[in-house]
Amino acid sequence: MSGTLLTVTAPSGAGKTTLVHGLLRRDPGLRLSVSYTTRAPREGERNGREYHFIDVESFHKMREAGGFVEWAEVHGNYYGTSRAWLAEQLEQGRDTVLEIDWQGARQVREAFSGVVSVFVLPPSLAELENRLRGRGTDSEEVIARRLRAAHGEMRHMREFAYVIINEHLPTAIDDLAAVVRAARLRYISQHMRYPHYFAFFTQD
């Protein structure tokens, strides 16, 4: 595989989606993996853009057929990443970004070598709560559940190679872009992208 695979993980409300979209606008060479989910679309979301929205039965059929490289149940809904689509992007040398929870990120690291993993933190739990309330889409019960889950999710940040604190969005986007740039300059990435250069320098 010659493409770079980047996973971006964060507790709900930390700004992961906004951060990734800022990165994609800056770097047109990146592709966003669109996951499958059983949750209902939020206002403004479109099938095939933010997610592939499917019912629970269809999700289970895909999972049983081995169609997901990773899947998880999060806040009562199922999420999964297409194994075939992701492998195709990487084989064709396309750098790909996954917005994913910590469980899924772990499964992806087990399935693919050289994954670049990033965990995004909010500046504080108080700010995380403010951002969740600012959405205006979740009930008090859902917000409380997401805040409780955030504590457990953040305990897994040690599993990730990079941690970005999303206090100031432009700075956080700069940080994420720096991670991508560094990943592309790794020996294995350069060797696979430009084999003719390395063939020349390693000749006897």
N, CA, C and O of each residue as an XYZ file, in Angstrom:
816
protein
N       0.844     -1.198      0.000
C       0.000      0.000      0.000
C       0.873      1.240      0.000
O       1.856      1.301      0.739
N       0.534      2.224     -0.811
C       1.325      3.445     -0.877
C       0.600      4.652     -0.314
O       1.198      5.720     -0.184
N      -0.671      4.511      0.021
C      -1.411      5.620      0.604
C      -1.210      5.685      2.104
O      -0.947      4.670      2.750
N      -1.336      6.896      2.664
C      -1.239      7.100      4.107
C      -2.638      7.069      4.706
O      -3.559      7.699      4.186
N      -2.793      6.334      5.798
C      -4.077      6.216      6.476
C      -4.007      6.955      7.801
O      -3.193      6.627      8.665
N      -4.871      7.960      7.956
C      -4.914      8.799      9.148
C      -6.233      8.588      9.862
O      -7.293      8.735      9.253
N      -6.191      8.240     11.166
C      -7.411      8.156     11.958
C      -7.450      9.332     12.915
O      -6.447      9.667     13.545
N      -8.626      9.963     13.021
C      -8.817     11.096     13.922
C      -9.949     10.742     14.880
O     -11.067     10.448     14.457
N      -9.645     10.775     16.171
C     -10.569     10.342     17.212
C     -10.750     11.456     18.234
O      -9.814     12.203     18.518
N     -11.957     11.566     18.787
C     -12.226     12.576     19.812
C     -13.540     12.250     20.495
O     -14.396     11.588     19.907
N     -13.713     12.707     21.732
C     -15.036     12.600     22.338
C     -16.019     13.496     21.598
O     -15.631     14.511     21.019
N     -17.271     13.122     21.620
C     -18.302     13.902     20.928
C     -18.311     15.342     21.443
O     -18.363     15.583     22.649
N     -18.260     16.293     20.512
C     -18.280     17.700     20.875
C     -16.913     18.352     20.905
O     -16.820     19.565     21.093
N     -15.839     17.577     20.724
C     -14.488     18.144     20.772
C     -14.120     18.882     19.492
O     -13.094     19.561     19.445
N     -14.945     18.758     18.453
C     -14.693     19.484     17.208
C     -13.986     18.682     16.151
O     -13.379     19.247     15.241
N     -14.054     17.356     16.257
C     -13.349     16.476     15.313
C     -13.778     16.717     13.874
O     -12.932     16.863     12.992
N     -15.077     16.760     13.629
C     -15.580     16.909     12.263
C     -15.184     18.252     11.666
O     -14.754     18.316     10.514
N     -15.325     19.328     12.442
C     -14.930     20.657     11.960
C     -13.447     20.693     11.649
O     -13.027     21.280     10.652
N     -12.660     20.068     12.499
C     -11.211     20.027     12.314
C     -10.836     19.268     11.046
O     -10.007     19.734     10.263
N     -11.438     18.108     10.843
C     -11.137     17.300      9.658
C     -11.572     18.021      8.388
O     -10.846     18.005      7.394
N     -12.734     18.647      8.401
C     -13.189     19.365      7.216
C     -12.256     20.541      6.893
O     -12.021     20.847      5.724
N     -11.728     21.196      7.935
C     -10.750     22.256      7.698
C      -9.489     21.717      7.050
O      -8.912     22.355      6.169
N      -9.061     20.539      7.490
C      -7.891     19.895      6.889
C      -8.151     19.537      5.434
O      -7.288     19.746      4.582
N      -9.334     18.998      5.138
C      -9.659     18.583      3.773
C      -9.724     19.778      2.824
O      -9.334     19.667      1.662
N     -10.211     20.911      3.308
C     -10.238     22.115      2.459
C      -8.818     22.581      2.145
O      -8.557     23.106      1.062
N      -7.919     22.392      3.078
C      -6.540     22.825      2.889
C      -5.749     21.851      2.022
O      -4.859     22.258      1.275
N      -6.076     20.566      2.125
C      -5.283     19.533      1.455
C      -6.187     18.696      0.551
O      -6.751     17.701      1.005
N      -6.337     19.080     -0.725
C      -7.221     18.348     -1.642
C      -6.729     16.942     -1.970
O      -7.462     16.160     -2.576
N      -5.496     16.609     -1.577
C      -4.981     15.277     -1.837
C      -5.494     14.228     -0.868
O      -5.221     13.040     -1.042
N      -6.230     14.647      0.148
C      -6.782     13.726      1.136
C      -8.190     13.306      0.771
O      -8.970     14.105      0.254
N      -8.517     12.048      1.041
C      -9.873     11.533      0.856
C     -10.481     11.237      2.219
O      -9.794     10.747      3.115
N     -11.757     11.532      2.376
C     -12.450     11.236      3.628
C     -13.217      9.928      3.491
O     -14.021      9.766      2.573
N     -12.968      9.009      4.395
C     -13.728      7.758      4.418
C     -15.111      8.031      4.986
O     -15.243      8.597      6.071
N     -16.134      7.632      4.256
C     -17.517      7.830      4.690
C     -18.014      6.538      5.323
O     -18.164      5.523      4.642
N     -18.267      6.579      6.622
C     -18.667      5.386      7.361
C     -20.144      5.064      7.149
O     -20.926      5.892      6.680
N     -20.492      3.844      7.509
C     -21.889      3.418      7.564
C     -22.385      3.587      8.993
O     -21.637      3.353      9.942
N     -23.648      3.993      9.152
C     -24.207      4.135     10.486
C     -25.698      3.837     10.475
O     -26.389      3.987      9.467
N     -26.162      3.405     11.649
C     -27.595      3.147     11.809
C     -28.307      4.316     12.475
O     -29.525      4.274     12.650
N     -27.570      5.359     12.851
C     -28.251      6.495     13.476
C     -28.985      7.310     12.430
O     -28.673      7.250     11.241
N     -29.962      8.070     12.887
C     -30.747      8.904     11.970
C     -29.926     10.116     11.530
O     -29.116     10.624     12.306
N     -30.123     10.583     10.305
C     -29.396     11.781      9.859
C     -29.787     13.001     10.689
O     -30.950     13.173     11.053
N     -28.792     13.848     10.983
C     -29.070     15.130     11.607
C     -29.461     16.135     10.529
O     -29.267     15.890      9.338
N     -30.006     17.251     10.953
C     -30.433     18.276      9.999
C     -29.248     18.721      9.149
O     -28.187     19.054      9.676
N     -29.432     18.723      7.842
C     -28.394     19.147      6.914
C     -27.495     18.032      6.429
O     -26.731     18.232      5.485
N     -27.561     16.853      7.050
C     -26.732     15.731      6.608
C     -27.355     15.047      5.406
O     -28.577     14.998      5.264
N     -26.486     14.511      4.530
C     -26.953     13.871      3.308
C     -26.347     12.479      3.207
O     -25.167     12.278      3.490
N     -27.168     11.530      2.801
C     -26.695     10.156      2.670
C     -25.555     10.089      1.652
O     -25.664     10.612      0.543
N     -24.464      9.437      2.051
C     -23.316      9.299      1.177
C     -22.307     10.419      1.318
O     -21.203     10.320      0.783
N     -22.656     11.481      2.024
C     -21.704     12.578      2.240
C     -21.132     12.502      3.661
O     -19.941     12.241      3.834
N     -21.969     12.727      4.675
C     -21.489     12.581      6.056
C     -21.372     11.109      6.443
O     -20.379     10.685      7.034
N     -22.410     10.335      6.097
C     -22.449      8.898      6.385
C     -23.263      8.199      5.313
O     -24.015      8.830      4.570
N     -23.100      6.877      5.246
C     -24.049      6.026      4.546
C     -25.051      5.574      5.614
O     -24.707      4.785      6.495
N     -26.275      6.067      5.534
C     -27.282      5.766      6.548
C     -28.035      4.493      6.156
O     -28.686      4.449      5.112
N     -27.944      3.461      6.994
C     -28.607      2.195      6.712
C     -29.332      1.716      7.968
O     -29.080      2.209      9.067
N     -30.240      0.741      7.790
C     -30.949      0.216      8.952
C     -30.112     -0.847      9.659
O     -29.093     -1.302      9.138
N     -30.555     -1.232     10.845
C     -29.794     -2.159     11.677
C     -29.632     -3.515     10.990
O     -28.559     -4.116     11.052
N     -30.677     -3.994     10.343
C     -30.612     -5.295      9.678
C     -29.552     -5.301      8.584
O     -28.769     -6.245      8.479
N     -29.526     -4.249      7.770
C     -28.525     -4.164      6.700
C     -27.112     -4.088      7.264
O     -26.176     -4.664      6.709
N     -26.971     -3.369      8.376
C     -25.660     -3.254      9.005
C     -25.167     -4.630      9.449
O     -24.022     -5.002      9.193
N     -26.038     -5.374     10.113
C     -25.651     -6.703     10.598
C     -25.270     -7.632      9.446
O     -24.350     -8.439      9.578
N     -25.973     -7.522      8.317
C     -25.653     -8.359      7.165
C     -24.259     -8.030      6.641
O     -23.487     -8.936      6.327
N     -23.930     -6.750      6.544
C     -22.603     -6.354      6.074
C     -21.520     -6.821      7.051
O     -20.459     -7.287      6.637
N     -21.797     -6.693      8.329
C     -20.822     -7.104      9.341
C     -20.560     -8.606      9.276
O     -19.411     -9.046      9.327
N     -21.629     -9.388      9.165
C     -21.483    -10.846      9.123
C     -20.748    -11.311      7.867
O     -20.105    -12.361      7.871
N     -20.846    -10.526      6.795
C     -20.159    -10.867      5.543
C     -18.704    -10.387      5.536
O     -17.997    -10.568      4.545
N     -18.259     -9.777      6.637
C     -16.888     -9.285      6.708
C     -16.674     -7.991      5.961
O     -15.555     -7.681      5.553
N     -17.738     -7.235      5.778
C     -17.644     -6.015      4.989
C     -17.027     -4.823      5.700
O     -16.721     -3.814      5.064
N     -16.839     -4.926      7.015
C     -16.286     -3.806      7.776
C     -14.890     -4.131      8.290
O     -14.657     -5.203      8.847
N     -13.963     -3.193      8.097
C     -12.645     -3.348      8.694
C     -12.734     -3.063     10.182
O     -11.928     -3.569     10.962
N     -13.699     -2.265     10.577
C     -13.960     -1.998     11.987
C     -15.426     -1.634     12.122
O     -16.050     -1.117     11.195
N     -15.956     -1.915     13.291
C     -17.319     -1.482     13.586
C     -17.445     -1.354     15.097
O     -16.697     -1.973     15.853
N     -18.401     -0.545     15.519
C     -18.597     -0.352     16.954
C     -20.013      0.138     17.196
O     -20.661      0.696     16.310
N     -20.473     -0.081     18.409
C     -21.735      0.500     18.857
C     -21.405      1.691     19.745
O     -20.730      1.544     20.764
N     -21.877      2.864     19.358
C     -21.575      4.108     20.069
C     -22.870      4.836     20.371
O     -23.622      5.186     19.461
N     -23.127      5.064     21.646
C     -24.334      5.772     22.066
C     -25.600      5.137     21.484
O     -26.542      5.831     21.101
N     -25.600      3.808     21.428
C     -26.792      3.094     20.982
C     -26.937      2.939     19.485
O     -27.931      2.389     19.013
N     -25.951      3.420     18.720
C     -25.989      3.293     17.259
C     -24.744      2.553     16.771
O     -23.706      2.558     17.433
N     -24.862      1.913     15.596
C     -23.741      1.181     15.012
C     -23.036      2.027     13.959
O     -23.664      2.771     13.206
N     -21.701      1.889     13.927
C     -20.869      2.576     12.949
C     -19.868      1.572     12.384
O     -19.371      0.715     13.114
N     -19.570      1.675     11.082
C     -18.609      0.760     10.486
C     -17.939      1.363      9.264
O     -18.508      2.226      8.596
N     -16.714      0.900      8.973
C     -15.933      1.371      7.834
C     -15.782      0.255      6.818
O     -15.411     -0.864      7.172
N     -16.067      0.550      5.564
C     -15.980     -0.444      4.492
C     -14.539     -0.909      4.299
O     -13.644     -0.104      4.039
N     -14.329     -2.209      4.428
C     -13.000     -2.784      4.254
C     -12.528     -2.654      2.801
O     -11.394     -2.247      2.548
N     -13.396     -2.998      1.854
C     -13.009     -3.014      0.446
C     -12.676     -1.611     -0.055
O     -11.687     -1.422     -0.763
N     -13.503     -0.623      0.312
C     -13.268      0.752     -0.160
C     -11.960      1.291      0.374
O     -11.186      1.904     -0.361
N     -11.710      1.062      1.666
C     -10.502      1.586      2.281
C      -9.257      0.949      1.676
O      -8.291      1.651      1.379
N      -9.264     -0.360      1.490
C      -8.119     -1.044      0.903
C      -7.845     -0.528     -0.513
O      -6.690     -0.369     -0.908
N      -8.908     -0.271     -1.268
C      -8.752      0.232     -2.636
C      -8.077      1.601     -2.647
O      -7.190      1.848     -3.464
N      -8.492      2.494     -1.744
C      -7.891      3.833     -1.700
C      -6.400      3.755     -1.405
O      -5.600      4.433     -2.050
N      -6.030      2.940     -0.444
C      -4.634      2.840     -0.050
C      -3.793      2.174     -1.137
O      -2.662      2.591     -1.386
N      -4.335      1.144     -1.785
C      -3.613      0.479     -2.865
C      -3.347      1.432     -4.019
O      -2.324      1.321     -4.695
N      -4.260      2.365     -4.245
C      -4.113      3.326     -5.334
C      -3.319      4.558     -4.920
O      -3.208      5.517     -5.684
N      -2.765      4.529     -3.702
C      -1.902      5.618     -3.256
C      -2.629      6.847     -2.776
O      -2.037      7.924     -2.705
N      -3.896      6.715     -2.446
C      -4.678      7.866     -1.980
C      -4.608      7.982     -0.457
O      -4.949      7.044      0.263
N      -4.167      9.133      0.017
C      -4.128      9.385      1.447
C      -5.556      9.549      1.951
O      -6.339     10.306      1.379
N      -5.890      8.842      3.016
C      -7.277      8.728      3.460
C      -7.404      9.032      4.944
O      -6.571      8.625      5.754
N      -8.478      9.764      5.287
C      -8.744     10.150      6.670
C      -9.995      9.441      7.164
O     -11.004      9.382      6.463
N      -9.920      8.905      8.377
C     -11.081      8.310      9.023
C     -11.408      9.099     10.288
O     -10.552      9.255     11.160
N     -12.637      9.597     10.394
C     -13.146     10.112     11.666
C     -13.745      8.915     12.388
O     -14.683      8.293     11.889
N     -13.208      8.587     13.559
C     -13.524      7.296     14.123
C     -13.399      7.327     15.640
O     -12.638      8.130     16.180
N     -14.136      6.463     16.336
C     -14.029      6.384     17.784
C     -12.796      5.553     18.161
O     -12.174      4.933     17.298
N     -12.448      5.543     19.449
C     -11.205      4.891     19.872
C     -11.219      3.381     19.612
O     -10.182      2.791     19.307
N     -12.405      2.756     19.737
C     -12.486      1.318     19.476
C     -12.194      1.012     18.009
O     -11.444      0.091     17.687
N     -12.803      1.804     17.132
C     -12.581      1.611     15.705
C     -11.144      1.881     15.312
O     -10.577      1.169     14.483
N     -10.546      2.922     15.910
C      -9.150      3.246     15.609
C      -8.241      2.083     15.980
O      -7.287      1.777     15.263
N      -8.538      1.444     17.092
C      -7.737      0.285     17.506
C      -7.863     -0.849     16.491
O      -6.866     -1.480     16.142
N      -9.076     -1.109     16.018
C      -9.286     -2.177     15.040
C      -8.588     -1.868     13.724
O      -8.047     -2.768     13.083
N      -8.595     -0.598     13.314
C      -7.935     -0.212     12.067
C      -6.429     -0.402     12.188
O      -5.790     -0.864     11.244
N      -5.852     -0.052     13.337
C      -4.412     -0.240     13.532
C      -4.040     -1.715     13.478
O      -2.948     -2.066     13.031
N      -4.947     -2.582     13.934
C      -4.679     -4.018     13.879
C      -4.786     -4.565     12.461
O      -4.135     -5.552     12.119
N      -5.614     -3.916     11.632
C      -5.853     -4.410     10.272
C      -4.858     -3.875      9.253
O      -4.553     -4.556      8.274
N      -4.341     -2.650      9.470
C      -3.434     -2.021      8.506
C      -2.167     -1.571      9.222
O      -2.217     -1.109     10.362
N      -1.044     -1.707      8.548
C       0.219     -1.239      9.110
C       0.432      0.233      8.778
O      -0.106      0.738      7.793
N       1.205      0.908      9.592
C       1.580      2.286      9.312
C       0.483      3.309      9.504
O       0.578      4.414      8.970
N      -0.564      2.970     10.256
C      -1.653      3.924     10.490
C      -1.150      5.077     11.359
O      -0.445      4.855     12.344
N      -1.513      6.304     10.995
C      -1.164      7.494     11.766
C      -2.390      7.873     12.596
O      -3.427      8.238     12.041
N      -2.275      7.787     13.923
C      -3.442      7.972     14.785
C      -3.353      9.277     15.569
O      -2.316      9.606     16.144
N      -4.467     10.012     15.580
C      -4.537     11.318     16.240
C      -5.739     11.339     17.175
O      -6.833     10.915     16.802
N      -5.529     11.838     18.397
C      -6.631     12.020     19.345
C      -6.806     13.517     19.579
O      -5.841     14.227     19.861
N      -8.046     13.990     19.461
C      -8.356     15.415     19.632
C      -9.026     15.630     20.982
O     -10.006     14.962     21.315
N      -8.490     16.563     21.752
C      -9.040     16.895     23.062
C      -9.703     18.266     23.044
O      -9.252     19.154     22.319
N     -10.765     18.459     23.827
C     -11.277     19.806     24.046
C     -10.375     20.510     25.054
O      -9.642     19.836     25.777
N     -10.402     21.846     25.129
C      -9.551     22.537     26.112
C      -9.942     22.254     27.558
O      -9.114     22.376     28.460
N     -11.196     21.877     27.783
C     -11.663     21.534     29.129
C     -12.989     20.793     29.013
O     -13.637     20.830     27.966
N     -13.392     20.122     30.088
C     -14.688     19.446     30.080
C     -15.828     20.460     30.079
O     -16.888     20.206     29.507
N     -15.610     21.606     30.718
C     -16.638     22.648     30.707
C     -16.886     23.145     29.286
O     -18.031     23.357     28.888
N     -15.813     23.328     28.526
C     -15.954     23.763     27.141
C     -16.591     22.681     26.290
O     -17.359     22.977     25.374
N     -16.274     21.418     26.590
C     -16.908     20.316     25.871
C     -18.419     20.358     26.073
O     -19.176     20.189     25.117
N     -18.860     20.581     27.301
C     -20.296     20.671     27.580
C     -20.914     21.856     26.841
O     -22.011     21.737     26.294
N     -20.228     22.990     26.820
C     -20.736     24.161     26.098
C     -20.923     23.863     24.617
O     -21.910     24.283     24.013
N     -19.975     23.140     24.036
C     -20.066     22.827     22.607
C     -21.210     21.858     22.331
O     -21.906     21.993     21.325
N     -21.409     20.894     23.204
C     -22.519     19.952     23.022
C     -23.857     20.685     23.118
O     -24.766     20.428     22.329
N     -23.974     21.582     24.067
C     -25.223     22.339     24.206
C     -25.418     23.295     23.034
O     -26.542     23.545     22.601
N     -24.302     23.826     22.528
C     -24.383     24.772     21.423
C     -24.887     24.165     20.132
O     -25.351     24.884     19.247
N     -24.801     22.839     20.011
C     -25.333     22.185     18.808
C     -26.836     22.395     18.687
O     -27.365     22.607     17.595
N     -27.509     22.332     19.824
C     -28.964     22.463     19.831
C     -29.687     21.282     19.229
O     -30.842     21.400     18.819
N     -29.005     20.120     19.168
C     -29.614     18.952     18.525
C     -29.874     17.808     19.494
O     -30.611     16.877     19.169
N     -29.273     17.869     20.685
C     -29.355     16.745     21.613
C     -30.165     17.103     22.856
O     -30.169     18.251     23.300
N     -30.839     16.118     23.400
C     -31.594     16.300     24.639
C     -30.634     16.344     25.822
O     -29.454     16.016     25.692
N     -31.157     16.756     26.985
C     -30.336     16.777     28.193
C     -29.815     15.379     28.524
O     -28.680     15.221     28.974
N     -30.642     14.386     28.301
C     -30.237     13.005     28.571
C     -29.070     12.596     27.681
O     -28.117     11.971     28.149
N     -29.144     12.946     26.406
C     -28.074     12.601     25.468
C     -26.790     13.346     25.817
O     -25.704     12.767     25.776
N     -26.911     14.629     26.161
C     -25.729     15.414     26.528
C     -25.049     14.815     27.755
O     -23.825     14.686     27.793
N     -25.849     14.448     28.761
C     -25.283     13.841     29.971
C     -24.578     12.531     29.646
O     -23.517     12.241     30.199
N     -25.165     11.739     28.748
C     -24.560     10.467     28.370
C     -23.253     10.686     27.622
O     -22.284      9.958     27.837
N     -23.221     11.675     26.754
C     -22.000     11.946     26.005
C     -20.885     12.454     26.922
O     -19.718     12.118     26.719
N     -21.231     13.252     27.918
C     -20.223     13.745     28.849
C     -19.652     12.609     29.694
O     -18.449     12.560     29.951
N     -20.522     11.700     30.121
C     -20.031     10.537     30.870
C     -19.111      9.686     30.003
O     -18.072      9.208     30.460
N     -19.510      9.502     28.740
C     -18.702      8.702     27.828
C     -17.351      9.354     27.552
O     -16.353      8.661     27.355
N     -17.319     10.690     27.538
C     -16.079     11.408     27.228
C     -14.975     11.061     28.222
O     -13.810     10.942     27.843
N     -15.339     10.900     29.484
C     -14.344     10.549     30.497
C     -13.664      9.226     30.143
O     -12.439      9.117     30.200
N     -14.461      8.229     29.780
C     -13.905      6.925     29.421
C     -13.117      6.971     28.134
O     -12.077      6.322     28.022
N     -13.592      7.730     27.157
C     -12.917      7.803     25.861
C     -11.533      8.436     25.992
O     -10.572      7.988     25.367
N     -11.448      9.486     26.814
C     -10.173     10.197     26.931
C      -9.114      9.381     27.663
O      -7.927      9.694     27.568
N      -9.515      8.354     28.382
C      -8.531      7.479     29.029
C      -7.709      6.693     28.003
O      -6.647      6.164     28.329
N      -8.202      6.621     26.768
C      -7.522      5.842     25.734
C      -6.584      6.690     24.882
O      -6.030      6.188     23.904
N      -6.395      7.951     25.225
C      -5.568      8.808     24.374
C      -4.121      8.326     24.315
O      -3.403      8.642     23.366
N      -3.681      7.557     25.332
C      -2.300      7.057     25.323
C      -2.044      6.086     24.176
O      -0.894      5.837     23.816
N      -3.108      5.541     23.605
C      -2.953      4.592     22.504
C      -2.616      5.289     21.185
O      -2.278      4.626     20.205
N      -2.702      6.603     21.155
C      -2.570      7.351     19.906
C      -1.191      7.994     19.804
O      -0.583      8.367     20.807
N      -0.716      8.114     18.571
C       0.627      8.659     18.342
C       0.673     10.165     18.575
O       1.687     10.692     19.033
N      -0.425     10.865     18.260
C      -0.460     12.319     18.373
C      -1.702     12.755     19.135
O      -2.754     12.122     19.049
N      -1.562     13.859     19.890
C      -2.694     14.455     20.608
C      -2.744     15.940     20.260
O      -1.746     16.649     20.380
N      -3.910     16.399     19.832
C      -4.119     17.806     19.480
C      -5.188     18.373     20.401
O      -6.260     17.785     20.543
N      -4.901     19.524     21.035
C      -5.893     20.207     21.868
C      -6.587     21.259     21.007
O      -5.969     22.219     20.547
N      -7.875     21.055     20.805
C      -8.634     21.930     19.907
C      -9.220     23.113     20.687
O     -10.418     23.175     20.960
N      -8.331     24.046     21.032
C      -8.770     25.262     21.717
C      -9.009     26.383     20.719
O     -10.001     27.106     20.807
N      -8.093     26.518     19.773
C      -8.175     27.548     18.723
C      -8.165     26.818     17.392
O      -7.148     26.243     17.005
N      -9.297     26.836     16.683
C      -9.467     25.985     15.503
C      -8.375     26.147     14.458
O      -7.833     25.135     14.016
N      -8.013     27.364     14.031
C      -6.952     27.474     13.009
C      -5.638     26.833     13.451
O      -4.941     26.218     12.644
N      -5.303     26.978     14.733
C      -4.076     26.357     15.239
C      -4.192     24.842     15.224
O      -3.243     24.143     14.867
N      -5.348     24.340     15.608
C      -5.557     22.884     15.614
C      -5.480     22.319     14.195
O      -4.941     21.231     13.992
N      -6.009     23.045     13.217
C      -5.909     22.602     11.821
C      -4.450     22.598     11.379
O      -4.008     21.677     10.691
N      -3.695     23.636     11.778
C      -2.262     23.672     11.473
C      -1.564     22.442     12.045
O      -0.735     21.817     11.383
N      -1.914     22.106     13.289
C      -1.291     20.949     13.940
C      -1.614     19.655     13.195
O      -0.740     18.812     12.990
N      -2.869     19.508     12.797
C      -3.260     18.291     12.087
C      -2.586     18.213     10.728
O      -2.155     17.138     10.308
N      -2.492     19.339     10.039
C      -1.800     19.365      8.744
C      -0.324     19.007      8.908
O       0.260     18.366      8.034
N       0.281     19.420     10.026
C       1.685     19.094     10.288
C       1.870     17.591     10.481
O       2.876     17.027     10.050
N       0.901     16.940     11.128
C       0.961     15.492     11.308
C       0.916     14.794      9.950
O       1.679     13.860      9.701
N       0.024     15.249      9.078
C      -0.095     14.646      7.746
C       1.201     14.820      6.962
O       1.690     13.889      6.321
N       1.739     16.022      7.028
C       2.988     16.281      6.296
C       4.114     15.389      6.796
O       4.869     14.831      6.001
N       4.228     15.254      8.118
C       5.271     14.400      8.686
C       5.070     12.944      8.284
O       6.034     12.232      8.001
N       3.815     12.506      8.258
C       3.528     11.114      7.886
C       3.955     10.831      6.450
O       4.459      9.749      6.149
N       3.757     11.791      5.579
C       4.128     11.600      4.179
C       5.647     11.549      3.989
O       6.131     11.037      2.980
N       6.392     12.078      4.955
C       7.853     12.105      4.854
C       8.513     10.925      5.546
O       9.741     10.845      5.582
N       7.735     10.016      6.092
C       8.322      8.812      6.677
C       9.046      8.015      5.589
O       8.681      8.062      4.414
N      10.082      7.280      6.012
C      10.858      6.510      5.047
C       9.969      5.580      4.226
O      10.062      5.552      2.999
N       9.105      4.819      4.902
C       8.300      3.830      4.179
C       7.365      4.508      3.181
O       7.128      3.978      2.096
N       6.830      5.681      3.542
C       5.930      6.396      2.626
C       6.680      6.909      1.413
O       6.217      6.760      0.282
N       7.840      7.515      1.643
C       8.637      8.034      0.536
C       9.131      6.916     -0.378
O       9.148      7.063     -1.600
N       9.526      5.810      0.219
C      10.039      4.689     -0.568
C       8.965      4.129     -1.498
O       9.247      3.790     -2.647
N       7.739      4.034     -0.999
C       6.663      3.467     -1.809
C       6.177      4.452     -2.865
O       5.761      4.036     -3.946
N       6.221      5.751     -2.571
C       5.753      6.746     -3.537
C       6.787      7.006     -4.634
O       6.422      7.270     -5.780
N       8.074      6.932     -4.289
C       9.130      7.280     -5.232
C      10.180      6.162     -5.300
O      11.347      6.397     -4.986
N       9.781      4.962     -5.702
C      10.725      3.835     -5.685
C      11.925      4.044     -6.597
O      12.998      3.504     -6.328
N      11.767      4.831     -7.692
C      12.880      5.013     -8.614
C      14.026      5.801     -7.968
O      15.193      5.556     -8.271
N      13.690      6.756     -7.069
C      14.738      7.487     -6.374
C      15.547      6.547     -5.490
O      16.777      6.581     -5.487
N      14.843      5.715     -4.749
C      15.518      4.838     -3.809
C      16.315      3.741     -4.539
O      17.363      3.302     -4.066
N      15.805      3.319     -5.675
C      16.536      2.332     -6.460
C      17.891      2.904     -6.906
O      18.899      2.197     -6.926
N      17.894      4.172     -7.256
C      19.132      4.824     -7.687
C      20.135      4.931     -6.554
O      21.314      4.624     -6.732
N      19.665      5.371     -5.373
C      20.581      5.626     -4.261
C      21.078      4.343     -3.596
O      22.090      4.361     -2.895
N      20.377      3.235     -3.810
C      20.807      1.992     -3.163
C      21.551      1.072     -4.118
O      21.843     -0.074     -3.779
N      21.861      1.576     -5.325
C      22.629      0.748     -6.281
C      24.047      0.562     -5.762
O      24.631      1.469     -5.168
N      24.589     -0.626     -5.997
C      25.977     -0.912     -5.592
C      26.973     -0.211     -6.525
O      28.184     -0.335     -6.342
